[in-house]
Amino acid sequence: MFDHKHLRWSALSAVTLGLALSGPAAQAKTFTPGERVGKMMATKYKIPLFFALPDSARAKLADDIKTTDTLVEYRHPENAKAGLRLVVTKRSGWPDRMAKSGLVQTGDILLTFRPEWGGGGAYPNVQMGISHTGIAYVKNGQLFNIDNPMDGVHVGFTSEHYRTLNMIHVIRPRNLTEQQRANILGWASRLRDGRGKIYPEQIKFNDDYNAPKYDGGSPVFVKELGQAALGQSLPNKPLGMYCSEFAWSLLALRNCDASSTSAFSASRVPSCVSEPMKPMRATGTYVNKHTKSSYSGLVDGPLMVIDSLGLPQAEREAALKKVFDITNTNTNMSEGHKTVAKAMQDNVPKLQTYYIDSGKPIWSRLKASTIAFGLRRAIPDNYSPTSYLINTLLPADNSNRTMDYVATIVIE
């Protein structure tokens, strides 16, 4: 005799077991205020106001993100016009949860965010706590990264670098097509799979962030990265690249087929190579001009954040002066960043004057403009780790805006 009662019990047990094995089901969520996380950001991490971002920086996301992680809309306690989207997650399994939810996609830029840099003086504050750049890609439903150095310390989310991180900003290049994502996937896979032969014999790490390969001419270094990925020999190996330059170059290959060896065997740079973001001058024009063609500068991040708040002059100056305060001597910066910070030291008084005077009447702005011109002459056009975040601070309709801020991953 057929036992319906036993069948119903067996079916229920199977469903229960399946849920237990698969973990909690993803729920449709959006970013909402979270009191506990807000207190954690304010007390544990103490991020400065100029490490937060205006709403205009944000990418448009779905209203029903399916995830088991906590999505928090964080507003800075000093001014609610600036904040962060926080994805609060447990360390175990976070990369694949990000891929499954779509919060991290192929071609996204992963910026190592170190809130402990806050209050460390001009350099770490101007860098907005950003120390490193990587590129994400999703393959067979799993999230991977490719960074330079292409070593065991940085490649893989169980590597020392990512295993010891607490926060990562996710920046998304605008309007990537499916074909461009496929191309990035192809290049990133080749570089990661072949890194044992590529690094450091063909591509090495350059820890001088003040020495970009970009000089305004043809980007031969992007072609050489493609050649290395394709297993071709480089004429002047090894090619030294720092992390954000490596990321810029990989994204510059987004229109190139990763299996097209002939295009990279020719003497010229392939026509498919195109810059993902215009390398930045030391200072920009947006703060003074506010036009659709204005551009942002390498040192303009905190200035643009504070400028976006519309503060009265006295409050604005007080907020800007905090960028140059040293209230924290335990930033744990790498040797490469310490070197750049030391080189920048002579320009700090000029930079502070540029910050303060840029928002004053015309006669003071002339002084700021003179300083800005001098800084542009002293510092080469570049694509620092922070430049990707600074690009998001331009208005949404600005012709130089090519990046959007997605969210900040907070790993508990």
C-alpha positions in Angstrom: 0.0 0.0 0.0 1.4 3.5 -0.9 2.2 5.5 2.2 1.3 9.1 1.4 2.1 10.2 4.9 5.6 8.8 4.7 6.0 10.4 1.2 5.1 13.8 2.6 7.5 13.5 5.5 10.3 12.3 3.2 9.7 15.2 0.8 9.7 17.7 3.7 12.9 16.2 5.1 14.6 16.5 1.7 13.7 20.1 1.4 14.9 20.9 4.9 18.1 19.1 4.3 18.6 20.9 1.0 18.1 24.3 2.7 20.6 23.3 5.4 23.2 22.3 2.9 22.8 25.3 0.6 22.6 27.9 3.3 20.1 30.8 3.6 18.4 31.8 0.4 19.3 35.1 -1.1 16.7 37.8 -0.6 15.9 40.8 -2.7 17.4 43.8 -0.9 18.4 47.4 -1.4 20.6 49.8 0.6 18.9 51.0 3.7 20.2 52.7 6.9 21.8 50.5 9.5 22.4 51.8 13.0 24.9 49.2 14.1 27.1 49.6 11.0 26.8 53.4 11.2 28.2 53.3 14.7 31.0 50.9 13.6 32.0 53.3 10.9 32.0 56.3 13.2 33.8 54.7 16.2 35.9 51.8 14.9 37.0 53.2 11.5 36.5 56.9 12.1 36.6 57.8 8.4 37.1 61.5 7.7 34.3 63.4 5.9 36.4 63.6 2.7 36.7 59.8 2.5 32.9 59.7 2.0 31.3 60.4 -1.4 28.4 62.5 -2.7 25.4 60.7 -4.2 26.3 61.9 -7.7 29.3 59.5 -7.7 27.0 56.4 -7.6 26.2 53.9 -10.3 22.6 53.1 -10.8 21.8 49.7 -9.3 18.8 47.5 -9.2 16.3 48.0 -6.4 16.1 44.3 -5.7 19.7 43.0 -5.3 19.5 39.3 -4.4 22.0 38.6 -1.6 22.4 37.2 1.8 24.8 40.0 2.8 23.7 43.2 4.5 23.3 46.3 2.4 23.7 49.6 4.4 23.2 53.2 3.3 25.8 55.0 5.4 25.7 58.7 5.9 28.6 60.5 7.5 27.8 61.9 10.9 29.4 65.3 10.1 27.3 65.9 6.9 24.6 63.6 5.6 25.2 64.7 2.0 28.2 62.5 1.9 28.2 58.8 2.5 29.0 55.3 1.2 27.0 52.3 0.1 28.2 49.4 2.3 28.0 45.7 1.6 28.7 44.2 5.0 29.8 40.6 4.6 31.6 37.7 6.3 35.0 36.8 5.0 34.2 33.3 4.2 32.9 33.0 0.6 32.4 36.8 0.0 33.9 36.8 -3.5 31.4 34.4 -5.0 28.5 36.1 -3.2 29.5 39.3 -4.8 29.6 37.7 -8.2 26.2 36.0 -7.7 24.5 39.2 -6.6 26.0 41.2 -9.5 27.6 43.7 -7.1 31.0 42.9 -8.6 31.2 42.3 -12.4 33.8 41.6 -15.0 35.8 44.8 -15.6 35.1 46.3 -12.2 38.0 48.0 -10.4 38.8 46.9 -6.9 40.3 49.7 -4.8 41.9 48.8 -1.5 40.4 51.2 1.0 42.3 51.8 4.2 40.4 54.0 6.6 43.3 53.8 9.0 45.1 56.3 6.6 42.6 59.0 7.7 44.3 61.9 9.6 47.8 60.8 8.5 48.6 64.1 6.8 48.4 65.4 3.3 49.4 62.4 1.2 47.2 59.7 2.7 44.3 62.1 3.0 44.6 63.3 -0.5 44.7 59.7 -1.6 41.4 59.2 0.2 42.7 56.1 1.9 43.2 54.2 -1.4 46.4 52.1 -1.6 46.0 49.5 -4.3 44.1 48.7 -7.5 43.0 45.4 -8.9 40.7 44.2 -11.7 37.8 41.8 -11.1 36.4 39.2 -13.5 33.7 36.6 -13.3 34.3 33.2 -14.8 31.9 30.2 -14.6 30.0 32.1 -11.8 33.1 32.6 -9.7 34.9 35.9 -8.9 38.6 36.2 -9.7 41.1 39.1 -9.6 44.2 40.0 -11.5 46.6 42.5 -10.0 50.1 43.7 -10.3 52.3 42.4 -8.6 51.1 39.2 -10.2 52.4 37.2 -7.2 50.9 35.0 -4.5 50.6 38.0 -2.2 48.1 39.8 -4.4 46.5 37.3 -6.9 43.6 35.4 -5.4 41.1 36.4 -2.7 42.8 34.1 -0.2 46.2 35.9 -0.9 47.7 37.8 1.9 46.7 41.2 0.5 43.0 40.4 0.2 42.9 38.1 3.2 43.9 40.9 5.5 41.7 43.6 4.0 38.6 45.1 5.7 37.3 47.4 3.0 37.3 47.5 -0.8 35.7 50.2 -3.0 34.1 48.8 -6.2 34.3 51.2 -9.2 32.6 50.3 -12.5 33.7 51.6 -15.9 30.7 53.1 -17.6 28.8 51.5 -20.5 30.9 48.3 -20.9 29.3 46.1 -23.6 29.0 42.4 -23.3 31.7 42.0 -25.9 34.0 44.3 -24.0 33.4 42.3 -20.8 34.2 39.2 -22.8 37.4 40.7 -24.0 38.4 41.8 -20.5 37.6 38.3 -19.3 39.9 36.8 -22.0 42.8 39.1 -21.2 42.5 38.7 -17.5 42.3 34.9 -17.8 45.4 34.8 -20.0 47.4 37.0 -17.6 46.4 35.1 -14.5 46.8 31.6 -16.1 50.2 32.6 -17.5 51.5 34.7 -14.7 54.2 32.1 -13.8 55.9 32.9 -17.1 54.9 36.5 -17.3 55.8 37.8 -13.9 58.4 39.0 -13.2 60.3 38.1 -16.3 58.2 40.1 -18.7 56.0 42.2 -16.5 57.4 43.4 -13.2 56.1 45.7 -10.4 57.2 49.3 -10.4 56.8 50.8 -6.9 57.4 54.4 -8.1 53.8 55.8 -8.5 55.2 59.0 -9.8 56.7 57.4 -12.9 53.9 56.5 -15.3 54.5 55.0 -18.7 52.0 57.4 -20.2 53.6 60.4 -21.8 50.8 61.7 -24.1 52.0 59.6 -27.0 51.1 56.2 -28.4 50.5 53.8 -25.5 53.1 51.2 -26.5 53.1 49.8 -22.9 49.5 48.7 -23.4 50.5 46.8 -26.5 53.3 45.2 -24.6 51.0 44.0 -21.9 48.9 42.4 -24.6 52.0 40.8 -26.1 52.9 39.3 -22.7 49.4 37.9 -22.2 49.6 36.3 -25.6 53.0 34.7 -24.9 54.9 36.9 -27.3 58.3 38.2 -26.4 58.7 41.9 -25.4 61.4 44.0 -27.0 62.4 45.8 -23.8 61.5 43.4 -21.0 60.7 43.5 -18.2 58.0 46.1 -18.4 57.6 47.8 -15.0 54.0 48.7 -14.1 52.4 49.8 -10.8 49.0 48.4 -9.8 46.8 51.2 -11.1 48.8 51.5 -14.4 48.4 47.7 -14.9 44.6 48.1 -14.4 44.4 51.1 -16.7 46.3 49.1 -19.4 44.1 46.0 -19.0 41.0 48.1 -19.4 42.6 49.8 -22.5 42.4 46.4 -24.1 38.6 46.1 -23.7 38.0 46.5 -27.5 40.7 44.0 -28.4 40.1 40.3 -29.0 42.3 38.3 -26.6 43.0 35.7 -29.2 44.1 38.1 -32.0 47.8 37.5 -32.0 48.4 39.1 -35.4 47.2 42.5 -34.2 49.9 42.5 -31.5 52.7 41.2 -33.7 52.7 44.3 -35.9 55.0 47.2 -35.3 52.2 49.6 -34.4 49.9 49.8 -31.4 46.7 48.0 -32.4 43.9 50.4 -33.3 41.6 48.6 -30.8 43.6 50.1 -27.9 41.7 53.0 -26.3 42.2 54.8 -22.9 39.5 53.9 -20.4 39.9 57.2 -18.6 42.0 60.2 -19.5 45.2 60.2 -17.4 44.8 63.0 -14.9 46.8 66.2 -14.5 47.9 67.1 -11.0 45.0 69.6 -10.7 41.8 69.9 -12.5 39.4 72.6 -13.6 36.1 71.5 -12.3 36.2 73.2 -8.9 36.5 76.6 -10.6 34.6 76.1 -13.9 31.9 73.6 -13.3 31.3 72.9 -17.0 30.4 69.7 -18.7 34.0 69.5 -20.2 35.8 70.3 -16.9 38.2 67.7 -15.6 39.3 66.5 -12.2 42.9 66.3 -11.0 45.0 63.8 -9.1 45.0 65.9 -5.9 41.4 67.1 -6.2 39.6 64.3 -4.4 38.9 65.7 -0.9 38.5 69.2 -2.4 35.7 67.9 -4.8 34.0 66.0 -2.0 33.9 69.0 0.3 33.0 71.4 -2.5 30.0 69.2 -3.3 28.5 69.8 0.2 27.8 73.5 -0.5 29.2 74.6 2.9 29.4 78.2 4.0 32.9 79.7 3.5 34.1 79.4 7.1 32.9 75.8 7.4 34.4 74.9 4.0 37.8 76.2 5.0 37.7 74.4 8.3 36.8 71.1 6.6 39.6 71.6 4.0 42.2 72.3 6.6 41.6 68.9 8.2 42.9 67.3 5.0 46.4 68.6 6.0 46.2 67.7 9.7 48.2 64.9 11.2 46.1 63.3 13.9 47.2 59.7 13.2 50.8 58.5 13.0 49.9 54.8 12.6 48.8 54.7 8.9 50.9 51.5 8.0 51.6 52.8 4.5 53.8 50.7 2.2 57.3 51.8 1.3 56.2 52.8 -2.2 53.5 55.1 -0.8 55.9 56.5 1.8 58.3 57.4 -1.0 55.7 59.3 -2.9 54.5 61.0 0.4 58.0 62.2 1.0 58.4 63.5 -2.5 55.1 65.4 -2.1 56.1 67.1 1.2 57.7 70.2 -0.4 54.4 70.9 -2.3 52.1 70.5 0.8 52.0 74.3 1.7 51.2 75.2 -1.9 48.6 72.5 -2.1 46.9 73.7 1.1 46.8 77.3 -0.4 45.3 75.9 -3.6 42.6 74.0 -1.6 41.6 77.0 0.5 41.9 79.8 -2.1 40.0 77.9 -4.9 36.7 78.7 -3.3 37.4 82.4 -2.6 36.7 85.5 -4.7 38.4 86.0 -8.0 41.6 87.6 -6.7 42.3 84.7 -4.4 41.4 82.2 -7.1 44.1 83.7 -9.3 46.7 82.7 -6.7 45.2 79.2 -6.6 45.4 79.0 -10.4 49.0 79.9 -10.3 49.8 77.2 -7.8 47.7 74.7 -9.8 49.8 75.5 -12.9 53.0 74.9 -11.0 51.8 71.6 -9.7 50.8 70.4 -13.2 54.3 71.2 -14.4 55.9 69.3 -11.5 53.7 66.2 -11.5 53.2 64.0 -14.7 49.7 63.1 -16.0 48.9 59.9 -14.2 46.3 57.2 -13.2 47.0 56.7 -9.5 44.9 54.2 -7.5 42.7 57.2 -6.3 42.2 58.6 -9.8 39.4 56.0 -10.5 37.5 57.2 -7.4 38.1 60.9 -8.2 36.7 60.4 -11.7 33.4 59.4 -10.1 33.2 62.9 -8.4 32.6 64.6 -11.7 28.9 65.3 -12.5 27.0 62.5 -14.2 26.8 64.3 -17.5 30.4 65.4 -17.6 32.2 64.4 -20.8 35.3 63.2 -18.8 33.3 61.0 -16.5 33.9 57.3 -17.3 33.6 55.7 -13.9 30.9 55.1 -11.3 31.1 54.1 -7.7 29.2 50.9 -7.0 29.7 50.2 -3.3 32.2 49.5 -0.6 32.7 46.0 0.6 33.1 45.8 4.4 34.5 42.4 5.4 33.8 41.6 9.1 
